[in-house]
Amino acid sequence: MSRRQMTRDDWTNAALEALAEGGVSAVRVDVLARRLGMTRGSFYWHFADRDALVAAALEQWERDTTETIDEVGSIPDPAERLRALLSKALDGAALSRLEPALVAHASDPAVSSVVHRVTERRVSVLAEAYGQLGHPAPVARQEALVAYAAYMGWLHLRSAAPEVLPELSDPGEVGVAARKHLADRLIGDER
């Protein structure tokens, strides 16, 4: 029986999971190889070294962020665009621990520039939508900062205290209501 060949994406996804679990120091080739049931040789087929894997994982996270922003960017109504952005961001359970882990390790040179670019892009997109809702630029920027802080807090609480605040990650009715309430408050729209 032959083993399935690992792809570059398999290694990158494993690195993203490791980043979520413990930051850059958790991305260890030998540990990931065992987790994937592969040899280190498979790793070196796709990457020159561990730093290249970390860079590829962070690039993937940045691409995923850009794709999410682009998906909702065509929504003409700024309130609905904000609602869609918040819904996607707050509902994403897959690697919800990744964001707080990356922010916690933002002083690491491998992480710093990517976290800064992603944060800048996200806040800019939020500020643009708040501006389109009629807020002057300084107020739109402040609203964007509050929305982004709420998003990061939501993710941090979801990973730090899920048993205390189950509505943060509940996929059912309770979670949907909690996410809608937060979005309504952040948008200033009690529809």
Disulfide bonds with the S-S distance in Angstrom:
none
